[in-house]
């Protein structure tokens, strides 16, 4: 699984970080970023939940 965020479209709601803090964080500029690619099923499931819940659909998951 590889996760990418279209940071230009991020509205900085913090949902991804709240849902999966092992993978997402809010950067100094206020936009979300991927801080760690998921390494196990638990992280993958939480990252998918964050992507599914993103109100602007800027989290993209491949593989």
N, CA and C atoms as an extended XYZ file, in Angstrom:
189
Properties=species:S:1:pos:R:3:atomname:S:1:resname:S:1:resid:I:1 pbc="F F F"
N         0.851       -1.177        0.000 N   UNK     1
C         0.000        0.000        0.000 CA  UNK     1
C         0.893        1.236        0.000 C   UNK     1
N         0.571        2.157       -0.905 N   UNK     2
C         1.279        3.430       -0.961 CA  UNK     2
C         0.245        4.551       -0.879 C   UNK     2
N         0.480        5.497        0.011 N   UNK     3
C        -0.467        6.579        0.243 CA  UNK     3
C         0.145        7.900       -0.184 C   UNK     3
N        -0.682        8.711       -0.829 N   UNK     4
C        -0.272       10.040       -1.273 CA  UNK     4
C        -1.412       11.003       -0.978 C   UNK     4
N        -1.059       12.249       -0.672 N   UNK     5
C        -2.066       13.276       -0.421 CA  UNK     5
C        -1.860       14.413       -1.410 C   UNK     5
N        -2.958       14.858       -2.018 N   UNK     6
C        -2.942       16.066       -2.831 CA  UNK     6
C        -3.023       17.235       -1.851 C   UNK     6
N        -1.865       17.663       -1.383 N   UNK     7
C        -1.821       18.658       -0.316 CA  UNK     7
C        -2.451       19.984       -0.712 C   UNK     7
N        -2.437       20.300       -2.001 N   UNK     8
C        -3.034       21.549       -2.463 CA  UNK     8
C        -4.536       21.602       -2.265 C   UNK     8
N        -5.164       20.440       -2.212 N   UNK     9
C        -6.607       20.381       -2.018 CA  UNK     9
C        -7.021       20.152       -0.576 C   UNK     9
N        -6.056       19.950        0.306 N   UNK    10
C        -6.342       19.677        1.721 CA  UNK    10
C        -6.957       20.911        2.386 C   UNK    10
N        -8.019       20.675        3.172 N   UNK    11
C        -8.667       21.771        3.896 CA  UNK    11
C        -8.266       21.797        5.373 C   UNK    11
N        -7.298       20.984        5.742 N   UNK    12
C        -6.730       20.979        7.106 CA  UNK    12
C        -7.753       20.678        8.187 C   UNK    12
N        -8.676       19.770        7.906 N   UNK    13
C        -9.696       19.441        8.905 CA  UNK    13
C        -9.143       18.567       10.028 C   UNK    13
N        -8.062       17.827        9.751 N   UNK    14
C        -7.444       16.986       10.769 CA  UNK    14
C        -8.057       15.615       10.935 C   UNK    14
N        -9.055       15.278       10.119 N   UNK    15
C        -9.714       13.974       10.245 CA  UNK    15
C        -8.740       12.826       10.018 C   UNK    15
N        -7.874       12.947        9.038 N   UNK    16
C        -6.938       11.853        8.742 CA  UNK    16
C        -5.987       11.618        9.923 C   UNK    16
N        -5.472       12.688       10.482 N   UNK    17
C        -4.564       12.555       11.622 CA  UNK    17
C        -5.289       11.967       12.829 C   UNK    17
N        -6.513       12.387       13.051 N   UNK    18
C        -7.288       11.860       14.176 CA  UNK    18
C        -7.621       10.382       13.980 C   UNK    18
N        -7.858        9.985       12.738 N   UNK    19
C        -8.226        8.604       12.428 CA  UNK    19
C        -7.019        7.676       12.412 C   UNK    19
N        -5.899        8.170       11.897 N   UNK    20
C        -4.714        7.321       11.737 CA  UNK    20
C        -3.430        8.134       11.977 C   UNK    20
N        -3.136        8.462       13.230 N   UNK    21
C        -1.959        9.286       13.525 CA  UNK    21
C        -0.625        8.600       13.230 C   UNK    21
N        -0.636        7.290       13.061 N   UNK    22
C         0.606        6.587       12.719 CA  UNK    22
C         1.035        6.890       11.286 C   UNK    22
N         0.091        7.310       10.446 N   UNK    23
C         0.373        7.536        9.026 CA  UNK    23
C         0.293        9.010        8.644 C   UNK    23
N        -0.630        9.756        9.245 N   UNK    24
C        -0.868       11.145        8.846 CA  UNK    24
C        -0.536       12.113        9.972 C   UNK    24
N        -0.140       13.325        9.565 N   UNK    25
C         0.032       14.415       10.521 CA  UNK    25
C        -0.252       15.724        9.795 C   UNK    25
N        -0.499       16.745       10.580 N   UNK    26
C        -0.670       18.077       10.026 CA  UNK    26
C         0.707       18.743       10.060 C   UNK    26
N         1.171       19.148        8.892 N   UNK    27
C         2.496       19.752        8.759 CA  UNK    27
C         2.473       21.197        9.251 C   UNK    27
N         3.647       21.777        9.336 N   UNK    28
C         3.783       23.156        9.805 CA  UNK    28
C         2.995       24.150        8.952 C   UNK    28
N         2.783       23.832        7.678 N   UNK    29
C         2.030       24.740        6.806 CA  UNK    29
C         0.521       24.561        6.938 C   UNK    29
N         0.086       23.632        7.790 N   UNK    30
C        -1.329       23.440        8.051 CA  UNK    30
C        -1.993       22.349        7.243 C   UNK    30
N        -1.337       21.857        6.207 N   UNK    31
C        -1.911       20.798        5.375 CA  UNK    31
C        -1.478       19.432        5.903 C   UNK    31
N        -2.300       18.433        5.641 N   UNK    32
C        -1.965       17.074        6.042 CA  UNK    32
C        -0.833       16.538        5.183 C   UNK    32
N        -0.070       15.627        5.770 N   UNK    33
C         0.982       14.951        5.029 CA  UNK    33
C         1.111       13.526        5.531 C   UNK    33
N         1.687       12.684        4.696 N   UNK    34
C         1.975       11.310        5.086 CA  UNK    34
C         3.317       11.330        5.802 C   UNK    34
N         3.324       10.878        7.054 N   UNK    35
C         4.572       10.863        7.816 CA  UNK    35
C         5.185        9.467        7.869 C   UNK    35
N         4.392        8.446        7.462 N   UNK    36
C         4.847        7.058        7.550 CA  UNK    36
C         3.928        6.207        6.693 C   UNK    36
N         4.472        5.427        5.806 N   UNK    37
C         3.643        4.509        5.021 CA  UNK    37
C         3.225        3.335        5.914 C   UNK    37
N         2.004        2.845        5.787 N   UNK    38
C         1.544        1.735        6.623 CA  UNK    38
C         2.397        0.494        6.440 C   UNK    38
N         2.634       -0.196        7.558 N   UNK    39
C         3.484       -1.382        7.520 CA  UNK    39
C         2.749       -2.655        7.953 C   UNK    39
N         1.520       -2.508        8.407 N   UNK    40
C         0.776       -3.703        8.807 CA  UNK    40
C        -0.711       -3.508        8.520 C   UNK    40
N        -1.453       -4.547        8.706 N   UNK    41
C        -2.876       -4.521        8.397 CA  UNK    41
C        -3.665       -3.520        9.208 C   UNK    41
N        -3.285       -3.320       10.455 N   UNK    42
C        -4.001       -2.366       11.310 CA  UNK    42
C        -3.818       -0.950       10.770 C   UNK    42
N        -2.577       -0.587       10.441 N   UNK    43
C        -2.307        0.734        9.882 CA  UNK    43
C        -2.966        0.898        8.517 C   UNK    43
N        -2.942       -0.144        7.708 N   UNK    44
C        -3.576       -0.078        6.391 CA  UNK    44
C        -5.078        0.153        6.521 C   UNK    44
N        -5.704       -0.538        7.440 N   UNK    45
C        -7.150       -0.374        7.637 CA  UNK    45
C        -7.482        1.036        8.129 C   UNK    45
N        -6.695        1.548        9.048 N   UNK    46
C        -6.934        2.898        9.563 CA  UNK    46
C        -6.682        3.950        8.483 C   UNK    46
N        -5.653        3.752        7.670 N   UNK    47
C        -5.368        4.684        6.575 CA  UNK    47
C        -6.506        4.660        5.554 C   UNK    47
N        -7.043        3.489        5.260 N   UNK    48
C        -8.172        3.390        4.331 CA  UNK    48
C        -9.394        4.095        4.904 C   UNK    48
N        -9.617        3.947        6.202 N   UNK    49
C       -10.738        4.633        6.855 CA  UNK    49
C       -10.572        6.146        6.746 C   UNK    49
N        -9.338        6.622        6.934 N   UNK    50
C        -9.078        8.057        6.810 CA  UNK    50
C        -9.331        8.533        5.382 C   UNK    50
N        -8.880        7.762        4.408 N   UNK    51
C        -9.091        8.127        3.002 CA  UNK    51
C       -10.582        8.153        2.672 C   UNK    51
N       -11.308        7.150        3.141 N   UNK    52
C       -12.746        7.072        2.877 CA  UNK    52
C       -13.496        8.229        3.529 C   UNK    52
N       -12.997        8.704        4.666 N   UNK    53
C       -13.672        9.779        5.391 CA  UNK    53
C       -13.235       11.180        5.016 C   UNK    53
N       -12.202       11.298        4.215 N   UNK    54
C       -11.690       12.625        3.840 CA  UNK    54
C       -12.786       13.417        3.122 C   UNK    54
N       -13.170       14.578        3.652 N   UNK    55
C       -14.283       15.322        3.056 CA  UNK    55
C       -13.981       15.909        1.676 C   UNK    55
N       -12.706       16.014        1.314 N   UNK    56
C       -12.356       16.561       -0.004 CA  UNK    56
C       -11.662       15.517       -0.889 C   UNK    56
N       -11.603       14.267       -0.435 N   UNK    57
C       -11.077       13.143       -1.212 CA  UNK    57
C        -9.686       13.398       -1.802 C   UNK    57
N        -8.758       13.889       -0.967 N   UNK    58
C        -7.404       14.162       -1.439 CA  UNK    58
C        -6.403       13.084       -1.035 C   UNK    58
N        -6.849       12.060       -0.316 N   UNK    59
C        -5.972       10.959        0.069 CA  UNK    59
C        -6.113        9.852       -0.965 C   UNK    59
N        -5.009        9.494       -1.592 N   UNK    60
C        -5.020        8.478       -2.648 CA  UNK    60
C        -4.205        7.262       -2.205 C   UNK    60
N        -4.783        6.089       -2.377 N   UNK    61
C        -4.146        4.845       -1.966 CA  UNK    61
C        -3.942        3.962       -3.199 C   UNK    61
N        -2.726        3.500       -3.352 N   UNK    62
C        -2.406        2.570       -4.436 CA  UNK    62
C        -1.886        1.274       -3.839 C   UNK    62
N        -2.227        0.187       -4.483 N   UNK    63
C        -1.720       -1.106       -4.054 CA  UNK    63
C        -2.398       -1.576       -2.850 C   UNK    63
